[in-house]
């Protein structure tokens, strides 16, 4: 029997609304850091449209994933398959087509502005969103390749495309930032991967947890999470370049807070691998995924904003 819930609640469920709360930190990081120490450059219609582009890719990616995982979710995450039933598969397909259509229109707009690198990031983001879940690609079940559509398609391309909205080239320090940022976010996501170890194995879905084993995958997750400090180093570098005494004290305070929160999340990820039943520990700590995203992305974005002010 399908649980009684509103269509709005079902829509939020298949859109993974809790995780989307922290998702804005991905495009904003690239936009703010690409603004060349000028807040007026950031306060532009292009920035708003790029944020909309980000969500017009990530939301249908979530919807498509729910459709493709429907039979698996009926066994292990019934609340998700029930949300699909409440909305109806046909309506969800309409949502997906409409959302991707918005993304394509925004990409074409950026092409007319000459923002080709941003447009390419958008196209690759759409490709990653589709190939991650949909057959015949379904990269999420293909062992070693499984994390790359998310790690590259969302955690790397989203901030990178934001940077290119306002910049024509890229420098090495920002590459360091984006590498650390992407690895940190993937480190958190790998904990979520490990919590589905048994269910994925039963359904023939092969992830890093099956390729490397739970213990080693959680070790990789911890190492990736600590890579978030690379992003903190970059922000410190930006503050150093434009340091102006008392004016930059708020930036420095936010930088220290960001470092503390990144370290706190990384140490929690590191703790997941300390125990006997690693899958159960991953299920326990996996509930903190949204908290990790929000507590690390927002301080980084706020620090980038204060650098511009």
N, C-alpha and C positions, 0 to 999 in steps of 0.2 A: 504494500500500500504506500502511495506517495505521500510524504509528509506535507501537511498544509502549510504553505508559505506564499507570500505575494510574488508576483512576477518580478517586481523590482528587487526583492531580496534574492531571488533566483538569478537574476542578471548580475547582481553584485557578486554572487558566489562564483559563477563561471568566469567572471572577469578578475577574480582574485583581488578584490578591492583592498584587502588589508595590505597586500604586497605592493599594490599600485600607489599607496600613500607615500611610500619612500621612493617610488620610481622617478618622480620629478627631479630628484637629485642627479640623475644621469645626464639629461640634456642641459640642465642648468649649470652643471659643473663646466661643461665645454663652452657654453655661451658666456658665462661670467669670466672665465679665464682667457677667453679669446677677445675680450673687449678692450685690450690694450690700456688698462688703467684709466678707462673713461666710462663712467656709468651711463652717460648719454648715448654712447654707442650701443650699449646693451638695451636701453629703453627704446626699442624700435619694434615695428610690426613684424619684422623678420624673426625676432626672438620668440614672439608669441606663436607665430606660425610653425616655428621649428618644434616648440613644445607640443603643439597639436599634432605635428607629424609623428613625433615620438609615440604619443598615445594612440594614434590611428594605425600604428604598427603593432604595438605591444598588446593592445586590447584584443584585436582579432586573433593574434597569436594565441592568447589564452582561450578564446572561444573555439578556435580550431583544435587546440589540444584537448579540450573537453569532449568535442565530437569524436575525435580519433581514439580517445581513451574511454569511450562510453562503456564498452563491454567489460573492460578491466575495472572501471570505477563501480560498476554494478556489484562487483564482488568485494571490493576493498574500501571504496570511498562512496558509499551509496548516496550520501547527501549531494555529491556532485552530479551523479547520473540522474538523481531525482530533479535537480535544478534544470537539467537538460530536458527532462520529460515535461516539466511545468511550462517551459518556454516553447518547446517543440523544436525538433531538429530543423525543420524548414525555416522557421523564423530566425534561428541562430545562423543558418547559412546566409540569409538575407542580411543580417547584421555584418557578417564577415565580408561579404561582397561590398556593402556600403562603406564599411570602415577602411578597407583596402583601397576603395575608389577615392576616398578623401585623401589618403596618403599619396596616391599617384598624382592627384591634382596639385597637391602642395609641392611634390617633387618637380612637376613640370613648371610650377611658378618659380622655384629656385633655379631651374635651368634658364628661364628667361632673364633672371638676375645675374646670370653668369656664375652662380655658385655651384659649379660642376662637381667639386669634391663632396659637398653636402648632398647633392642629388645622388651621387654614386653610393654614398653611405646609406641613403634612404632605400635605394633599390636593393642593395645587398642585405639590408635589414629585413625587407619583405621576403626575399629569397630564404633567409635564415629562418624566419617565422614559419614559412610554409614547409620547408624541408625537415624541420625539427620534428614535426608531428605527422605529416601526411605521407601516406603511401604513394608511390613505391619507395620514397626516400626514407622517411621515418628514422632520421639519424639518431634520435634519442635512444634507440635500442641497439645501436651498432657499435657497442663496446668502446674502444679507445676514442672514436669520433664523437661519442654521445654528448659531451659537454660543450663542444665548440660552437654550435649555433647560438647558444645563450651567452657564452663567454665572449664571443666575438660579435655576434649580431646585436646583442643588447648592451652588454657591459663595456664594449670597446667602441663600436660604431656610433652609439648614441651620443656620448660626450665628444667623440672625434668630429662627427657631423656638426655639432654645435659650435665647436672651435672654428670650423671652416665657414660657418655662416658669416663670421666677422673677420676672418683672416684669409690671406691668399697662400700662405706657406705655413710650415710647421717647424718647430725647433726641438732639439734633443731634450731639453728639460721637460717639455710638455709630454714627450714620448715616455719619459720616466714616470710622470704623473699618471698617464692613462694606463700604463702597464701595471702599476701598483694598484690603481683603482679597480681595474678589471679583475686582477687576480684576487684581490680582497673579496669582491662580491662573489666570485666563483667559489672561493673558499667557504663562504657561508652556504652557498647553494649545494655544495658537495655533502654537507651534513644532511640536507633534505634528501639528497640522492641515496645516502646510506640508510635512511630510515625506511625506504621502500625496498630494501634488499630482497626479502623473501617474496613479496608480491611480484616484483619485477622478474625474479628468477622463475617463478611459477608460470608467468605469462610469456616467457621467452624474450624478455627485454633485458639486454646486456648493457650495463653501465660500467663506469670506472670501479664501482664497488665490486663488480664481478670480475673485472679484468685484473685489478690489483689486490682485491680482498678488502674487507672492511677496515682492518687495522691500518694498512698502508694508505688507503684512500683518506682516512681521517687524519693521518699524519700529513698528507699532501694538503688537505683542507686547512690544517693549522698553519703550515708554511705559507700558503696562499694568503691567509687572513692577515698574517703579520706583514705581508707585502704592502698593506695599506699605508705603512709608514713611509713608503716611497712617495706617496701623494702628499703626506705631511711635509716631507723634506722639500718638495717642490713649492708648496705654499710658503714655507719659511724662506726659500730662495726668492720668491716674488716679493715678500715683505722686505727682505734685505736690500733688494735692488732699489726700492723706492722709500726706504726708511726715513722718516721725518720726525724723529723724537717722540714727543707726547702724542702726536697725531696718530701714531701707529701702535700705541699701547693696546687699544681694543683689539686690533688685528692679532697682536701677539698673544693676548689672553685667549682669544678664540682658537688660535693655533694650538696652544697648550691643551685647551679643553678637547679639541679634536683628536690630538694625539692620545690623550687619556682614554677617550671613548673607543678609539680604534684598538688600542691595546687591551682594553677591558673585553671587547668583543672577541678579539683574537685569542686571549687567554681562555675564554669560555669555550671557544671552538677546540682549543688544545685539550681542554678537560674532557671533551666527549670521548676521546680515545683512551681514557684512563678508566679501565673497568673490565669486567668479564663479558657481560652481554652487550656488545657494542651496538647491535641493532636497536635494542631497547633504549640504550643511552642516546642514540641518534634520534629516536622517536621522541624522547623526553626533551632533548635540547632543540630539536627541530621546531618546537613551538615558539622558539625565540627568533626565528628567521626574520619576521617582519620587524621585530625590535632591533636586531642587528643592522638591518638595512637603514632604518630610520635614524638610529643613534650614531651611525657613522657618516651617512650621506649628508644629512642636514647640517651638522657642524662644519663639514668641509665646504658646503655651498655657502654658508653664512660667512665663513672666513674669506672665501673668494669675493663675496659681495662687499665686505668691509674693506678689502684691499682696494676696491674701486672707488669707495666713498672718500 
